[in-house]
Amino acid sequence: MGIPDHLICLLRNLYAGQEATVRTGHGTTDWFQIGKGVRQGYILSPCLFNLNAEYIMRNTGLEETQAGIKIAGRNLNNLRYADDTTLMAESEEELKSLLMKVKVESVKVGLKLNIQKTKIMASGPITSWEIDGETVETVSDFIFLGSKITADGNCSHEIKRCLLLGRKVMTNLDSIFKSRDITLPTKACLVKAMVFPVVVYGCESWTVKKAERRRIDAFEL
């Protein structure tokens, strides 16, 4: 991946023979060796994890494969943010092939695919999947980077969800809004800073119909 040898040597020495202890209500445990994983809270840990994930994806060969979805002339078969990875394909066979490639390459670097956290969503009928004797759950919707994605591609579910979350924030701030010690301009600033961002999160990707427009306008009023 083009990483200089001296940096690799430095990181190996940094992680070699590392130990940890756990603090409990009765004191601390004995020191024990850490076998795998990055250091928690360490400033370099996110970079190391991302490099590891990038290494897996490069060895999987997702850039060269024809499997994926064509968007604006580009072939997209994976979306990644930190440890959140989504694989995409136009057929069930292609999707399963992508998943198995990622699984195989992950094992090579000491990572295991968590079947319990793996979900499948399809716009049409799909057969039940089994990997290593475990059934992969098929869902009609899931939360991706804070937004609700549905199999039918309808944004109304996500808009309703965001409006509901906004109302929950309003309820949590109810005592502040009813307080006579806080000025109206300050309350308005709180709404703009704490409520509106929750409601309009991801709105750039919404397809808003007249019914949703009325709901949004009613919430704003």
DOSE-342679 format. One line per 8 residues: number of its first residue (from 0); their letters; for each residue x, y negated, z negated of N, C-alpha, C, CB. Coordinates in steps of 0.001 Angstrom, whole numbers, always signed. Atoms other than C-alpha are relative to their C-alpha. Glycine has a CB too. Layout:
<atoms>
NUM	a	X Y Z X Y Z X Y Z X Y Z  ...
</atoms>
This chain:
<atoms>
0	mgipdhli	+818 +1219 +0 +0 +0 +0 +848 -1264 +0 -923 -9 -1204  -859 +1171 -105 +3020 -2274 +267 +416 -613 -1317 -673 -1018 +794  -391 +518 +1313 +3683 -2677 -3467 +1492 +257 -204 -841 +662 -1145  -1452 -167 +177 +7396 -3278 -4215 +332 +1076 -1033 +636 -1327 -420  -399 -1104 +875 +9210 -371 -5878 +311 -464 -1415 +1205 +709 +577  -382 +446 +1347 +10481 -2469 -8766 -1239 -282 -858 +885 -1263 +83  +1230 +219 +763 +6910 -3395 -9754 -621 +1328 -424 -1007 -815 +826  +512 -1329 +341 +5840 +249 -9635 +790 +592 -1160 +62 +938 +1222
8	cllrnlya	-861 -495 +1083 +8810 +1172 -11838 -316 -713 -1307 +1489 -189 +358  +321 +787 +1192 +7944 -1634 -14252 -1301 +476 -637 -102 -1489 +353  +1293 -448 +516 +4335 -457 -14582 +95 +1404 -588 -1055 -33 +1107  -184 -1346 +536 +5398 +3158 -15086 +643 -42 -1381 +854 +839 +950  -667 +140 +1300 +7702 +2132 -17916 -939 -608 -1035 +1262 -864 +133  +936 +662 +903 +4953 -41 -19381 -1012 +991 -577 -729 -1132 +729  +1026 -954 +424 +2492 +2855 -19543 +580 +1299 -556 -908 +316 +1160  -613 -1249 +459 +4979 +5622 -20412 -30 +95 -1526 +1450 +106 +508
16	gqeatvrt	-17 -261 +1437 +4489 +7108 -23877 -861 -917 -834 +1369 -84 -488  +827 +927 +772 +1774 +4666 -24902 -882 +752 -994 -867 -852 +937  +793 -586 +1066 -125 +5374 -28111 -1073 -977 -437 +887 +397 -1188  +1091 +841 +491 -3288 +4095 -29739 -501 +543 -1328 -1156 -70 +1029  +651 -397 +1242 -5143 +4182 -33022 -1379 -640 -38 +847 -412 -1245  +1377 +494 +72 -8813 +3663 -33856 -276 -487 -1411 -1019 +1104 +410  +336 +564 +1301 -9938 +1392 -36660 -1441 +373 -350 +190 -1546 -4  +1335 -386 +460 -12929 +2706 -38632 -324 -745 -1292 -92 +1542 -215
24	ghgttdwf	+389 +636 +1256 -14823 +1608 -41706 +790 +498 -1188 -1451 +218 -252  -789 -582 +1090 -12511 +3774 -43793 +1496 -143 +227 -347 +1462 -168  -1417 +179 -294 -9219 +2618 -42314 +288 +271 +1466 +849 +913 -879  -385 -296 -1381 -7343 +3633 -39175 +387 +1467 +136 +1167 -905 +448  -349 -1397 -262 -6802 +7027 -37586 +1496 +130 +243 -789 +545 +1209  -1393 -244 -374 -3472 +8636 -36861 +225 -442 +1442 +369 +1499 -176  -335 +404 -1366 -1687 +7458 -33730 -50 +1207 +920 +1396 -663 +54  +97 -1095 -971 -2328 +9567 -30624 +417 -496 +1384 -1445 +575 +42
32	qigkgvrq	-445 +326 -1355 -1023 +9680 -27057 -1204 -287 +903 +847 +1155 +584  +1029 +314 -994 -3096 +8094 -24272 +355 +721 +1295 -122 -1551 +231  -290 -813 -1180 -3347 +10496 -21352 -319 -672 +1317 -747 +1268 -79  +394 +627 -1260 -5136 +8397 -18732 -767 -1293 -285 -863 +972 +854  +755 +1247 +137 -6835 +5064 -18104 +901 -1209 -160 -935 +88 -1178  -742 +1249 +164 -5773 +1434 -18170 -230 -545 -1401 -422 -1043 +1066  +114 +563 +1343 -5290 -608 -21319 -1222 -909 -95 +1275 -778 -370  +1195 +802 +189 -8478 -2133 -22656 +373 -1430 -392 -906 +631 -1065
40	gyilspcl	-255 +1396 +320 -8457 -5934 -22678 +1298 -540 +544 -14 -179 -1452  -1288 +421 -551 -5117 -6072 -20876 -243 -773 +1290 +933 +1224 +254  +266 +889 -1126 -4947 -8860 -18288 +297 +657 +1350 +818 -1265 -143  -359 -666 -1249 -3409 -6552 -15678 -936 +1166 +347 +1423 +503 -86  +837 -1189 -196 -5989 -3762 -16094 -969 -110 +1178 -781 +270 -1250  +907 +94 -1162 -8596 -5085 -13584 +725 +139 +1330 -739 -1322 -26  -776 -105 -1245 -5896 -5422 -10919 +413 +1445 +266 +1248 -902 -64  -414 -1394 -163 -4627 -1894 -11540 -1179 +883 +406 +626 +526 -1297
48	fnlnaeyi	+1180 -785 -358 -8148 -488 -11379 -398 -252 +1449 -1172 -332 -936  +366 +334 -1376 -8906 -2341 -8136 +973 +607 +1005 -52 -1513 +179  -994 -618 -884 -5655 -1116 -6594 -250 +1499 +137 +1423 -252 -529  +291 -1431 -25 -6565 +2434 -7550 -1212 +295 +883 -241 +522 -1424  +1210 -175 -810 -10037 +2082 -6005 +296 -237 +1478 -1109 -955 -477  -367 +290 -1388 -8548 +538 -2855 +818 +1143 +594 +790 -1317 +83  -816 -1134 -454 -6042 +3397 -2611 -892 +1179 +388 +1001 +428 -1102  +929 -1097 -291 -8879 +5927 -2764 -726 -247 +1316 -1019 +167 -1145
56	mrntglee	+775 +312 -1197 -10899 +4140 -77 +859 +53 +1265 -636 -1377 -136  -881 -49 -1174 -7925 +3795 +2260 +300 +1437 +400 +1311 -749 -280  -293 -1399 -299 -7077 +7477 +1974 -1238 +755 +477 +578 +684 -1226  +1241 -623 -457 -10727 +8347 +2537 -200 -210 +1494 -1195 -561 -772  +118 +282 -1427 -10495 +6762 +5973 -1333 -591 +400 +229 +1240 +772  +1307 +577 -305 -13771 +4852 +5758 +73 -1063 +1092 -603 -596 -1252  -127 +1044 -1019 -12405 +2091 +7994 -11 +591 +1407 +1285 -803 -219  -102 -607 -1329 -11798 +4510 +10870 -1239 +784 +402 +1194 +905 +52
64	tqagikia	+1152 -832 -321 -14972 +6596 +10621 -1106 -794 +684 -536 +650 -1257  +1117 +627 -706 -17982 +5857 +12825 -1265 -36 -855 -278 +739 +1303  +1168 -22 +881 -20409 +6570 +9982 -188 -1363 -647 +146 +1093 -1080  +283 +1284 +615 -22117 +3488 +8621 -1201 -665 +637 +1203 -905 +96  +1110 +792 -526 -24614 +762 +9461 +568 -1175 +777 -939 -490 -1142  -475 +1096 -844 -24070 -1730 +12272 -711 -1292 -383 -227 +321 +1499  +531 +1317 +357 -24541 -5326 +11099 +865 -1056 +662 -42 -202 -1551  -700 +1079 -707 -23592 -8270 +13337 +1237 +516 +730 +401 -1103 -981
72	grnlnnlr	-1100 -557 -776 -21377 -6033 +15448 +1066 +707 -811 +631 -1068 +772  -977 -667 +860 -19495 -4634 +12461 -596 +1267 -586 +471 -939 -1124  +420 -1262 +603 -19656 -1119 +11080 +279 -46 -1499 +729 +1206 +662  -146 +55 +1455 -20281 -1221 +7314 -445 +1326 -601 -820 -1178 -601  +364 -1261 +656 -20225 +1971 +5272 +248 -14 -1500 +765 +1136 +618  -179 +72 +1451 -19261 +783 +1798 -15 -1445 -470 +1312 +678 -418  +5 +1291 +688 -19874 -2148 -530 +590 +243 -1377 -1454 -625 -90  -684 -233 +1267 -17611 -2492 -3557 +136 -1281 -803 +1371 +604 +243
80	yaddttlm	-255 +1093 +934 -17462 -4738 -6585 +449 +640 -1309 -1282 -917 -203  -582 -638 +1198 -15160 -3667 -9444 -193 +1519 +111 -668 -556 -1326  +182 -1455 -36 -16213 -82 -10272 -1345 +398 +599 +124 +577 -1402  +1310 -254 -600 -19586 -395 -8508 +176 +212 +1501 -988 -1179 -283  -205 -331 -1413 -19434 +1355 -5122 -1287 +529 +612 +1129 +1034 +161  +1176 -456 -740 -22265 +1797 -2615 +437 +471 +1379 -1066 -1130 +113  -300 -556 -1318 -21906 +4048 +434 -1253 -65 +865 +518 +1464 -115  +1144 +167 -900 -24135 +3501 +3484 +229 +771 +1297 -243 -1496 +302
88	aeseeelk	-69 -720 -1274 -24907 +5565 +6577 -1391 +52 +615 +571 +1438 -195  +1279 -54 -700 -27631 +5984 +9183 -656 +1371 -83 +191 -381 +1444  +577 -1338 +118 -28131 +9700 +8558 +429 +640 -1309 +417 +884 +1190  -297 -708 +1245 -28175 +12032 +5588 +1328 +733 +93 -1120 +984 -336  -1245 -747 -186 -25319 +14100 +7027 +1217 -912 -113 -1 +703 +1357  -1112 +949 +58 -23075 +11059 +7470 +230 -483 -1423 -263 -1193 +922  -122 +486 +1376 -23815 +9819 +3948 +642 +1054 -894 -1377 -393 -555  -568 -1071 +821 -23017 +13188 +2407 +1476 +184 +315 -760 +1319 +223
96	sllmkvkv	-1406 -115 -393 -19774 +13340 +4389 +840 -1095 -649 +136 -67 +1529  -718 +1109 +640 -18730 +9901 +3089 +186 +256 -1489 -751 -1323 +216  -53 -240 +1439 -19555 +10852 -493 +1018 +1079 -347 -1377 +396 -521  -929 -1091 +281 -17573 +14095 -348 +1445 -430 +236 -332 +1217 +865  -1353 +509 -238 -14552 +12306 +1133 +482 -826 -1191 +40 -849 +1287  -359 +822 +1161 -14580 +9783 -1722 +240 +884 -1217 -1106 -1038 -302  -143 -914 +1139 -15023 +12600 -4251 +1351 +712 +37 -1142 +1034 -5  -1264 -736 -140 -12029 +14556 -2905 +1194 -898 -296 +126 +589 +1413
104	esvkvglk	-1126 +914 +216 -9709 +11536 -2863 +57 -495 -1437 -93 -1187 +950  +25 +439 +1398 -10832 +10480 -6348 +647 +1034 -908 -1439 -268 -454  -581 -1081 +807 -9874 +13858 -7793 +1519 -21 +87 -536 +1368 +460  -1451 +16 -195 -6375 +13463 -6354 +698 -1012 -908 +323 -310 +1452  -608 +1014 +879 -5772 +10380 -8543 -538 +97 -1426 -256 -1410 +556  +436 -233 +1372 -7416 +11828 -11649 -1353 -558 -359 +979 -556 -911  +1340 +518 +273 -10899 +10346 -11293 -1046 +1024 +422 -231 -1343 +732  +1059 -966 -279 -14102 +12385 -11342 -1293 -728 +310 -195 +961 -1187
112	lniqktki	+1289 +578 -368 -17376 +11544 -9628 -1033 +327 -1069 -464 +518 +1381  +1026 -190 +1028 -20053 +11024 -12294 -1353 +183 +684 -37 -1211 -994  +1253 -298 -690 -23128 +12750 -10857 -1179 -678 -693 -226 +1515 +67  +1105 +605 +743 -25342 +11336 -13622 -205 -1467 +374 +249 +121 -1496  +97 +1410 -374 -24574 +7796 -12464 -123 -198 +1512 +1211 -752 -515  +92 +78 -1457 -24775 +8616 -8750 -1458 +129 +434 +865 +1100 +665  +1384 +7 -479 -28090 +7789 -7050 -28 -52 +1528 -779 -1200 -596  +195 +33 -1448 -29369 +8275 -3507 -1298 -732 +300 -21 +1438 +601
120	masgpits	+1212 +680 -447 -31841 +5956 -1799 -48 +44 +1519 -48 -1469 -517  +147 -103 -1452 -33179 +6455 +1724 -1314 -641 +423 +59 +1482 +461  +1213 +630 -521 -35722 +4644 +3874 -984 +1031 +541 +355 -997 +1094  +873 -1078 -462 -37163 +8003 +4977 +150 +1215 -884 +304 +365 +1454  -123 -1226 +808 -37513 +11557 +3672 +1434 +507 -50 -909 +1093 +557  -1357 -509 +181 -34361 +13148 +2308 -55 +1259 -850 +921 -1070 -653  -18 -1252 +753 -33531 +16613 +995 +732 -187 -1325 +662 +1119 +825  -666 +49 +1302 -32339 +17320 -2531 +1478 +361 +158 -690 +962 -1008
128	weidgetv	-1447 -233 -71 -28560 +17153 -2971 +484 +670 -1273 +761 -1324 +229  -683 -599 +1141 -26422 +19310 -5220 +1498 -92 +215 -436 +1471 -206  -1455 +105 -54 -22767 +18599 -5952 +565 +635 -1261 +465 -1489 +140  -586 -737 +1127 -20779 +20979 -8162 -1076 +538 -939 +964 -899 -779  +1063 -596 +800 -24033 +22569 -9318 -934 -998 -650 +593 +846 -1045  +851 +1032 +580 -25577 +19244 -10379 -825 -673 +1092 +847 -1043 -758  +890 +645 -957 -28559 +17652 -8633 +178 -1510 -58 -1467 +380 -275  -137 +1454 -91 -28075 +14074 -7440 -1397 -606 +68 +858 -419 +1246
136	etvsdfif	+1334 +596 +81 -31082 +11923 -8333 -301 -875 +1220 -130 -827 -1280  +475 +840 -1101 -33058 +10378 -5462 -949 -1048 -564 -705 +855 +1105  +797 +1093 +555 -34573 +6973 -6263 -617 -824 +1127 +864 -899 -915  +647 +883 -967 -36889 +4522 -4510 +507 -1429 -120 -1508 +30 -184  -598 +1327 +182 -35058 +1485 -5890 +1138 +103 -1004 -1063 -1038 -475  -1078 +52 +986 -31955 +546 -7872 +516 -1431 -94 +1153 +982 +374  -551 +1333 +228 -30204 -2500 -9285 +1429 -19 +512 -59 -393 -1512  -1345 +148 -559 -27161 -3558 -7270 +470 -1428 -220 +25 +363 +1514
144	lgskitad	-554 +1315 +333 -25091 -6464 -8644 -1079 -956 -485 +714 -596 +1209  +1010 +854 +613 -28082 -7760 -10578 -1258 -196 +802 +576 -1301 -272  +1194 +144 -838 -30612 -7538 -7731 -627 +1366 +245 +350 -685 +1347  +723 -1247 -220 -33290 -4923 -7179 -116 +283 +1491 -1396 -58 -646  +57 -420 -1395 -32916 -3086 -3864 -1018 +1133 +109 +1411 +450 +522  +1032 -1019 -164 -35903 -1042 -2644 +149 +701 +1344 -1398 -622 -122  -127 -800 -1216 -36156 +1665 -12 -748 -611 +1177 -506 +1403 -248  +772 +596 -1086 -38776 -261 +1972 +526 -1370 +423 -1444 -121 -411
152	gncsheik	-587 +1283 -363 -36642 -3423 +2050 -870 -1194 -314 +318 -7 +1435  +922 +1082 +348 -39481 -5498 +602 +566 -826 -1147 -1386 +563 -378  -570 +883 +1027 -38280 -8510 -1377 -996 -354 -1100 +508 -1272 +641  +1012 +406 +981 -41561 -8956 -3268 +267 +614 -1371 -1394 +400 +484  -304 -649 +1282 -40458 -6466 -5946 +1083 -775 -753 +452 +1463 +226  -1093 +743 +617 -37255 -8416 -6597 -466 -1372 -460 +1168 -142 +974  +499 +1326 +379 -39073 -11774 -6644 -847 +95 -1265 -824 -623 +1150  +818 -191 +1202 -41622 -10496 -9176 +884 +263 -1213 -992 +1164 +197
160	rclllgrk	-916 -326 +1098 -38787 -9108 -11286 +713 -1243 -505 +1027 +1043 +449  -705 +1221 +400 -36896 -12411 -11281 -928 -965 -730 +609 -688 +1225  +970 +865 +679 -40034 -14342 -12226 -290 +517 -1403 -1307 -92 +811  +232 -589 +1319 -40637 -11918 -15091 +1181 -259 -929 -251 +1508 +124  -1186 +288 +809 -37051 -12331 -16309 +37 -1462 -411 +1274 +362 +766  +52 +1424 +323 -37498 -16100 -16131 -982 -285 -1118 -374 -806 +1227  +1000 +184 +1060 -40627 -15883 -18278 +528 +495 -1339 -1303 +734 +353  -588 -504 +1245 -38719 -13814 -20834 +967 -1017 -597 +724 +1334 +248
168	vmtnldsi	-910 +1041 +483 -36075 -16527 -21052 -797 -1150 -595 +911 -509 +1140  +858 +1074 +515 -38828 -19118 -21492 -547 +369 -1378 -1163 -284 +980  +525 -460 +1286 -40284 -17027 -24320 +1071 -84 -1086 -522 +1441 +117  -1097 +71 +970 -36893 -16818 -26037 +320 -1433 -407 +1243 +654 +571  -274 +1414 +284 -36578 -20601 -25825 -1233 -732 -517 +516 -693 +1251  +1280 +610 +376 -40144 -21195 -27026 +131 -931 -1198 -1020 +1078 -306  -143 +838 +1202 -39118 -22552 -30432 +693 -1316 +318 +785 +748 -1083  -694 +1231 -405 -36811 -25074 -28757 -944 -915 +760 +1234 +326 +866
176	fksrditl	+923 +816 -790 -39480 -26224 -26308 -1091 -629 -857 -631 +841 +1093  +1043 +527 +880 -41966 -26716 -29150 +547 -968 -1041 -713 +1137 -693  -609 +869 +1008 -39503 -28622 -31312 -177 -1472 +362 +1490 +326 -156  +163 +1443 -211 -40230 -32323 -31723 +1315 -757 -199 -1064 -552 -949  -1296 +636 +224 -36600 -32998 -32613 +855 -29 +1265 +746 +720 -1107  -753 -60 -1260 -35448 -32277 -29057 -749 -786 +1062 +218 +1476 +461  +640 +874 -985 -36144 -34818 -26350 -409 +775 +1245 +937 -1146 +384  +490 -634 -1226 -37998 -33978 -23148 +1097 +136 +1060 -1165 -799 +568
184	ptkaclvk	-1091 -165 -976 -34961 -34701 -20907 +943 +1155 -351 +800 -1290 +99  -860 -1105 +422 -32906 -32245 -22975 -656 +1345 +289 +328 -115 -1493  +731 -1236 -299 -35598 -29587 -22626 +22 +294 +1498 -1454 -99 -500  -40 -175 -1456 -35672 -30168 -18872 +1372 +507 +443 -334 -1328 +715  -1360 -464 -316 -31895 -29714 -18740 +183 +1469 -366 +1043 -855 -737  -87 -1399 +415 -32228 -26437 -20643 -687 +918 +1010 -625 +183 -1387  +720 -796 -1000 -34786 -25165 -18129 +850 +158 +1258 -1360 -656 +349  -820 -41 -1215 -32524 -26073 -15212 +1263 +840 -194 +382 -1419 +423
192	amvfpvvv	-1267 -697 +257 -29456 -24549 -16877 -183 +1468 -369 +747 -698 -1106  +146 -1347 +545 -30917 -21378 -18427 -1129 +816 +630 -225 -87 -1467  +1155 -720 -552 -34191 -20509 -16687 +87 +122 +1514 -1299 -704 -386  -24 -11 -1463 -33906 -21501 -13034 +1078 +918 +585 +209 -1402 +510  -1016 -915 -554 -30583 -19638 -12463 -420 +1467 -49 +1304 -168 -751  +477 -1379 +111 -32241 -16416 -13648 -1034 +298 +1081 -601 +255 -1396  +1088 -200 -960 -35251 -16886 -11367 +515 +52 +1435 -1035 -1112 -137  -434 +113 -1402 -33372 -17819 -8184 +1281 +791 +286 +219 -1465 +356
200	ygceswtv	-1210 -795 -237 -30469 -15369 -8596 -178 +873 +1245 +326 +882 -1236  +62 -799 -1221 -29816 -13849 -5172 -1062 -427 +983 -221 +1405 -347  +1117 +426 -854 -32589 -15892 -3542 +426 -250 +1452 -627 -1263 -569  -463 +222 -1377 -30391 -16521 -474 -338 +1175 +908 +1504 -244 +18  +282 -1196 -804 -31183 -12974 +656 -1488 +353 +21 +795 +1180 -534  +1429 -293 +37 -34937 -13134 +0 -677 -307 +1331 -665 -789 -1112  +941 +332 -1071 -37573 -12989 +2722 -1304 -369 -691 -192 +1203 +1033  +1110 +495 +815 -40260 -15154 +1116 -1266 -131 +842 +358 -1357 -637
208	kkaerrri	+1308 +111 -644 -43885 -14709 +2167 -841 -1049 -732 -730 +1377 +16  +855 +1031 +595 -46758 -17070 +1390 -394 +358 -1428 -1255 -205 +849  +402 -427 +1346 -47846 -15001 -1623 +1131 -216 -1000 -422 +1479 +8  -1147 +206 +889 -44336 -15086 -3104 +275 -1486 -209 +1247 +690 +567  -196 +1455 +107 -44049 -18809 -2368 -945 -583 -1038 -221 -689 +1369  +972 +504 +978 -47215 -19429 -4386 +406 +393 -1417 -1411 +535 +314  -438 -437 +1332 -45867 -17385 -7300 +1167 -849 -503 +403 +1486 +29  -1162 +806 +386 -42601 -19317 -7303 -423 -1419 -353 +1043 -25 +1131
216	dafel	+491 +1358 +270 -44403 -22672 -7113 -756 -51 -1317 -904 -486 +1142  +762 -45 +1247 -46731 -21633 -9947 +931 +97 -1200 -975 +1184 +8  -961 -116 +1098 -43768 -20653 -12117 +677 -1339 -262 +1054 +1076 +314  -694 +1282 +160 -42031 -23978 -11481 -887 -1024 -688 +454 -534 +1358  +926 +932 +648 -45146 -25869 -12523 -170 +326 -1478 -1360 +27 +698
</atoms>
